[in-house]
Amino acid sequence: MQKRNMTCIVCPVGCRMEVEVDDDGRVTGVKNNACARGKKYADTEITNPQRTLTSTVRIDGAAESFLPVRTAEPISKGRLSDAMAVIRALRVSAPVSMGDALANFDGVDIIACKTTDTRTQ
C-alpha cells in the first residue's frame, strides 16, 4: 500500500488530498477531500490521467495564419502525442466558427476555439 499526496484541481478550493493506492494501482482511499468530486479526480488521476489538449492549426484564407483549437473532452495523457500528430497534419480553410468540429481523435472532436472570417482585400 502506498500513500500519495495530490492537489485536487476540480474546483477552486484545491484540496490537498492523501490518496491510498494498493499494489495493483487501485485507489483504496482518499482523505482531506471536501467533496465527492475529489475522490473521482484522484481515481482518474491515478488510474488513467486525462488532459484537454490545446494547440493551433494552419488556416487558409483568413487574416491570421493559425487557428486555436482544443479537444472537446479530455483525452488520455498517454495519447497526447498521437493527438498532436493529427493536429499537426490538419489544415483548415476560413470561414470557421468557434465550436466547429475540425477533426476527430479516438472519438473526441478537435474543435475551433475562435470564429475566423475569410480575409478581406
DAMOGI-V645074 format. One record per helix or strand. SS is the DSSP state (a for helix, b for strand). FROM is the first residue (numbers start at 0). TO is the last residue. If there is no record, write none. Layout:
ss=SS from=FROM to=TO
ss=SS from=FROM to=TO
This chain:
ss=b from=1 to=6
ss=b from=15 to=20
ss=b from=26 to=30
ss=a from=35 to=46
ss=b from=49 to=50
ss=b from=53 to=59
ss=b from=65 to=70
ss=b from=74 to=75
ss=a from=76 to=88
ss=b from=90 to=92
ss=b from=95 to=95
ss=b from=100 to=104
ss=b from=107 to=111
ss=b from=115 to=115
